[in-house]
Amino acid sequence: MTVIRDSFTVPGLSDGLQVPYVEFRGRYDGPHLTVIAGIHGCEYTGMAAVRRLIAEIDPDQLRGRITAVPVVAVPSFLAATPFVVPQDGKNLNRCFPGDPGGSYTEILAHHVFERFFLGSDCVVDLHAGDIGEALEAMTIYDESPVEDEARALAHVFGTKHVVRQPAGARTVAGTTSAAAADAGIPAIAAESGGNGLLTAADIDLHVQGVHNVIGHLGMLPIHPVLPEGQSEHTAGWNWVRAPVPGWWESQVELGEPVEAGKVIGHISNIHGDAPHEITAPESGIPLILATSPSVSERSLLVAIARRTE
């Protein structure tokens, strides 16, 4: 058994960026699980959960290997920059599997994917609602040849909502879970917490979720703890974006179903004039909600999980 605490120096970046990680190599043979967080710099609950897991894992009992990366987007974390990497203003979770000849974020995505994803038997990516964003706890997996394994991970993680993203109609491209799926690696993105806040219950959910996955994989003698009444949304979702910039006021509640055509909020100008009515394009359940009144054109307002007939 071995515990390695090290940092990965990302090639091709002029600032010599180092991404810290810990690797646990167990006493017995088993799968290789990679757990990452901090793809977005202000989604703190996942980072806190990985830090706690690093302190708790007992390699003497472990079957296989666990690689834990508390913060991937280190520049975003240090600058407290929500959603994007400050060096080029790109969203890291839209850049996977990356490009070694691209911009800063694309190079980072490429080398993180090569170093931490390839060679893993499965990947769990911990997220939360960033600054100005609330959400329902959920796990996301992608349609792919390995989706049965990914779906099992998504359910056993233990959130109330599970979202399947169809390959032919991905709402967003370049995510960790989608790139892993395309490479034949079962992966999930798990969301718990919101508005860039550190709350004990949201950290606990992430920690318990990873424990559930570890037990499911037979890596440690852990019995998964699952919630009652999980809902799976197999048709993906619809991301409603702001048609104009301005002052956003929501009229929906997370987790409460909405019907197609229902008014879900308004955007007005700074004076409070010229309200722009926003309606639900289809029926479903809001799982992500912009909580900041300040919105730019094309920014996300509400993510609605499509109703599965």
C-alpha positions as CSV (number, residue, x, y, z in Angstrom):
1,M,0.0,0.0,0.0
2,T,1.2,3.5,-0.9
3,V,0.0,7.1,-0.5
4,I,1.5,9.6,-2.9
5,R,1.0,13.3,-2.3
6,D,2.3,15.3,-5.3
7,S,1.6,17.9,-7.9
8,F,1.3,17.6,-11.6
9,T,3.1,20.3,-13.5
10,V,1.0,21.1,-16.6
11,P,3.2,21.1,-19.8
12,G,2.9,23.9,-22.2
13,L,1.8,26.7,-19.8
14,S,4.2,29.5,-19.2
15,D,3.3,29.9,-15.6
16,G,4.3,26.4,-14.7
17,L,0.8,25.6,-13.2
18,Q,0.9,22.7,-10.7
19,V,-2.3,20.7,-9.9
20,P,-2.0,19.0,-6.5
21,Y,-3.3,15.4,-6.2
22,V,-3.1,12.4,-3.8
23,E,-3.0,8.8,-4.9
24,F,-3.9,5.9,-2.7
25,R,-2.7,2.5,-3.9
26,G,-4.4,-0.2,-1.9
27,R,-3.1,-3.5,-0.5
28,Y,-5.3,-5.5,-2.8
29,D,-6.0,-5.4,-6.6
30,G,-9.1,-3.6,-7.7
31,P,-10.4,-0.8,-10.0
32,H,-8.8,2.7,-10.4
33,L,-11.3,5.4,-9.4
34,T,-10.4,9.1,-10.0
35,V,-12.3,11.7,-8.0
36,I,-11.8,15.4,-9.0
37,A,-13.2,18.7,-7.9
38,G,-12.6,22.4,-8.6
39,I,-13.2,22.3,-12.4
40,H,-14.9,25.7,-11.6
41,G,-13.0,27.9,-9.1
42,C,-15.8,28.9,-6.8
43,E,-17.7,25.6,-6.4
44,Y,-16.3,24.9,-3.0
45,T,-18.4,22.0,-1.6
46,G,-16.8,19.4,-4.0
47,M,-13.3,20.7,-3.1
48,A,-14.0,20.4,0.6
49,A,-15.4,16.9,0.1
50,V,-12.2,15.7,-1.7
51,R,-10.0,17.2,1.0
52,R,-12.1,15.3,3.6
53,L,-11.9,12.1,1.7
54,I,-8.1,12.4,1.4
55,A,-8.0,12.5,5.2
56,E,-10.4,9.6,5.7
57,I,-9.3,6.9,3.1
58,D,-7.5,4.0,4.7
59,P,-5.2,2.4,2.0
60,D,-4.6,-0.6,4.3
61,Q,-8.2,-1.7,3.5
62,L,-8.4,-0.5,-0.1
63,R,-8.8,-2.6,-3.1
64,G,-7.4,-0.9,-6.2
65,R,-6.4,2.7,-6.5
66,I,-8.0,6.1,-5.8
67,T,-6.7,9.3,-7.4
68,A,-8.0,12.4,-5.7
69,V,-7.7,15.9,-7.2
70,P,-9.1,18.6,-4.8
71,V,-8.8,21.6,-7.2
72,V,-8.3,21.3,-11.0
73,A,-8.7,24.9,-12.0
74,V,-6.2,26.3,-9.6
75,P,-5.9,29.7,-11.2
76,S,-9.7,30.1,-11.0
77,F,-9.7,29.1,-7.4
78,L,-6.9,31.4,-6.4
79,A,-8.5,34.4,-8.2
80,A,-12.0,33.4,-7.0
81,T,-13.2,33.6,-10.6
82,P,-16.6,31.9,-11.2
83,F,-17.1,29.6,-14.2
84,V,-14.1,30.6,-16.3
85,V,-10.3,30.4,-16.1
86,P,-9.0,34.0,-15.8
87,Q,-6.0,33.6,-18.2
88,D,-8.3,33.3,-21.3
89,G,-11.9,33.7,-20.0
90,K,-12.9,30.1,-21.1
91,N,-15.0,27.6,-19.2
92,L,-12.9,24.6,-18.4
93,N,-15.9,22.4,-18.4
94,R,-16.6,23.2,-22.1
95,C,-13.0,22.4,-23.2
96,F,-12.6,18.7,-22.6
97,P,-10.8,16.6,-23.9
98,G,-8.8,19.7,-24.6
99,D,-6.2,20.8,-27.2
100,P,-2.5,20.8,-26.6
101,G,-2.1,23.5,-29.2
102,G,-5.0,25.7,-28.0
103,S,-5.4,28.5,-25.5
104,Y,-4.5,28.2,-21.8
105,T,-7.7,26.5,-20.7
106,E,-7.7,24.1,-23.7
107,I,-4.1,23.1,-22.9
108,L,-5.1,22.6,-19.2
109,A,-8.0,20.4,-20.2
110,H,-5.9,18.3,-22.5
111,H,-3.2,17.5,-20.0
112,V,-5.7,17.0,-17.1
113,F,-7.6,14.5,-19.3
114,E,-4.4,12.7,-20.3
115,R,-3.0,12.6,-16.8
116,F,-6.0,11.9,-14.7
117,F,-8.8,10.5,-16.9
118,L,-7.1,8.1,-19.3
119,G,-6.2,4.9,-17.5
120,S,-9.0,5.3,-14.9
121,D,-11.8,2.7,-14.7
122,C,-14.3,5.4,-13.7
123,V,-14.3,9.1,-12.9
124,V,-16.4,11.1,-10.4
125,D,-16.4,14.9,-11.0
126,L,-17.7,16.9,-8.0
127,H,-19.5,20.3,-8.7
128,A,-21.8,22.8,-7.0
129,G,-23.7,25.8,-8.0
130,D,-21.2,28.6,-8.6
131,I,-21.5,32.2,-7.4
132,G,-25.0,33.4,-8.5
133,E,-26.3,29.9,-9.1
134,A,-28.5,27.6,-7.1
135,L,-29.4,24.0,-8.0
136,E,-31.0,20.8,-6.9
137,A,-28.6,18.0,-5.9
138,M,-28.1,15.8,-9.0
139,T,-25.8,13.5,-10.9
140,I,-25.3,13.6,-14.6
141,Y,-24.2,10.9,-17.0
142,D,-23.9,10.7,-20.8
143,E,-25.4,8.4,-23.4
144,S,-22.5,6.2,-24.6
145,P,-21.4,2.6,-25.0
146,V,-20.5,2.6,-21.3
147,E,-23.6,4.4,-20.1
148,D,-24.9,1.3,-18.2
149,E,-21.9,1.5,-15.9
150,A,-22.1,5.4,-15.7
151,R,-25.9,5.2,-15.0
152,A,-25.2,2.8,-12.1
153,L,-22.6,5.2,-10.7
154,A,-25.1,8.1,-11.0
155,H,-27.8,6.3,-9.1
156,V,-25.6,4.9,-6.4
157,F,-24.1,8.3,-5.7
158,G,-27.4,9.0,-4.0
159,T,-28.8,12.3,-5.2
160,K,-32.5,12.9,-5.6
161,H,-32.2,13.7,-9.3
162,V,-30.3,11.8,-12.0
163,V,-30.0,13.4,-15.5
164,R,-29.1,11.4,-18.7
165,Q,-27.6,13.6,-21.4
166,P,-28.3,12.2,-24.9
167,A,-25.2,12.1,-27.1
168,G,-27.0,13.6,-30.1
169,A,-28.4,16.5,-28.2
170,R,-25.9,17.6,-25.6
171,T,-27.0,20.9,-24.1
172,V,-23.3,21.7,-23.5
173,A,-20.3,20.2,-25.1
174,G,-16.8,19.6,-23.8
175,T,-17.7,18.5,-20.3
176,T,-15.7,16.0,-18.2
177,S,-18.4,13.4,-18.2
178,A,-19.0,13.7,-22.0
179,A,-15.3,13.5,-22.9
180,A,-14.8,10.5,-20.6
181,A,-17.8,8.8,-22.1
182,D,-16.5,9.4,-25.6
183,A,-13.2,7.8,-24.5
184,G,-15.0,4.7,-23.1
185,I,-14.6,5.7,-19.4
186,P,-17.8,5.6,-17.2
187,A,-18.0,9.0,-15.6
188,I,-20.5,11.2,-13.7
189,A,-20.7,14.8,-12.7
190,A,-22.3,15.3,-9.2
191,E,-23.8,18.6,-8.1
192,S,-24.4,19.6,-4.5
193,G,-24.6,23.1,-3.0
194,G,-25.0,26.5,-4.5
195,N,-24.1,30.2,-4.7
196,G,-20.4,29.5,-4.0
197,L,-21.3,28.7,-0.3
198,L,-19.7,26.1,1.9
199,T,-22.5,24.2,3.7
200,A,-22.0,21.1,5.9
201,A,-25.0,19.2,4.4
202,D,-23.9,19.8,0.8
203,I,-20.3,18.7,1.7
204,D,-21.7,15.6,3.5
205,L,-23.8,14.7,0.4
206,H,-20.7,14.7,-1.8
207,V,-18.6,12.7,0.8
208,Q,-21.4,10.1,1.2
209,G,-21.8,9.9,-2.6
210,V,-18.1,9.1,-3.1
211,H,-18.3,6.6,-0.3
212,N,-21.3,5.0,-2.0
213,V,-19.3,4.7,-5.3
214,I,-16.3,3.2,-3.5
215,G,-18.6,0.6,-1.9
216,H,-20.4,0.0,-5.1
217,L,-17.1,-0.8,-6.8
218,G,-16.0,-3.1,-4.0
219,M,-13.0,-1.0,-3.1
220,L,-13.8,-0.7,0.6
221,P,-16.3,-2.5,2.8
222,I,-18.9,0.3,2.6
223,H,-22.7,-0.2,2.2
224,P,-24.1,2.5,0.0
225,V,-26.7,4.8,1.6
226,L,-29.4,5.8,-0.9
227,P,-32.3,8.2,-0.7
228,E,-35.9,7.3,-1.2
229,G,-37.7,8.4,-4.4
230,Q,-34.9,9.1,-6.9
231,S,-36.1,10.7,-10.2
232,E,-34.3,10.0,-13.4
233,H,-34.6,12.4,-16.3
234,T,-33.6,10.4,-19.4
235,A,-34.4,13.0,-22.1
236,G,-31.8,15.5,-21.0
237,W,-32.7,19.1,-20.4
238,N,-33.3,22.5,-21.8
239,W,-31.1,25.4,-20.8
240,V,-33.1,28.7,-20.9
241,R,-30.7,31.6,-21.6
242,A,-31.1,35.3,-21.3
243,P,-32.1,36.9,-24.7
244,V,-31.0,40.3,-23.4
245,P,-28.8,41.6,-20.6
246,G,-30.4,43.2,-17.5
247,W,-32.0,42.6,-14.2
248,W,-33.3,39.0,-13.7
249,E,-36.1,38.1,-11.4
250,S,-37.1,34.4,-11.3
251,Q,-40.7,33.2,-10.8
252,V,-40.0,29.5,-10.4
253,E,-38.8,27.2,-7.6
254,L,-36.1,24.6,-7.9
255,G,-37.6,21.1,-8.1
256,E,-41.2,22.3,-8.8
257,P,-42.5,21.2,-12.2
258,V,-43.3,23.9,-14.8
259,E,-45.5,23.6,-17.9
260,A,-44.6,24.7,-21.4
261,G,-45.4,28.4,-21.8
262,K,-45.4,29.2,-18.1
263,V,-43.8,32.5,-17.2
264,I,-40.6,31.6,-15.3
265,G,-39.2,35.1,-14.8
266,H,-38.6,38.6,-16.2
267,I,-35.6,40.6,-17.3
268,S,-35.8,44.4,-17.1
269,N,-33.3,47.2,-17.7
270,I,-31.5,48.9,-14.9
271,H,-34.2,51.5,-14.4
272,G,-36.8,48.7,-14.0
273,D,-38.4,49.5,-17.3
274,A,-39.1,47.4,-20.4
275,P,-39.6,44.0,-18.7
276,H,-38.8,41.0,-21.0
277,E,-41.0,38.0,-20.2
278,I,-39.2,34.6,-20.1
279,T,-41.3,31.5,-20.6
280,A,-40.6,27.8,-20.3
281,P,-40.0,26.4,-23.8
282,E,-41.2,22.9,-22.6
283,S,-42.5,21.1,-19.6
284,G,-40.1,19.8,-17.0
285,I,-38.5,20.4,-13.6
286,P,-36.1,23.3,-12.9
287,L,-32.8,21.9,-11.6
288,I,-30.5,24.9,-12.0
289,L,-31.5,28.6,-11.3
290,A,-29.6,31.9,-11.7
291,T,-29.9,33.7,-8.4
292,S,-28.0,36.8,-9.3
293,P,-30.1,39.7,-10.6
294,S,-27.3,40.7,-13.0
295,V,-27.4,38.7,-16.2
296,S,-25.6,39.1,-19.5
297,E,-26.9,38.1,-22.9
298,R,-26.9,34.3,-23.4
299,S,-26.2,33.6,-19.7
300,L,-28.0,30.7,-18.1
301,L,-31.3,31.6,-16.4
302,V,-32.9,28.2,-15.7
303,A,-32.0,24.6,-16.6
304,I,-35.2,22.5,-17.0
305,A,-34.9,18.7,-16.9
306,R,-37.3,17.5,-19.7
307,R,-40.4,15.6,-18.7
308,T,-39.9,11.9,-19.5
309,E,-43.1,10.4,-20.9
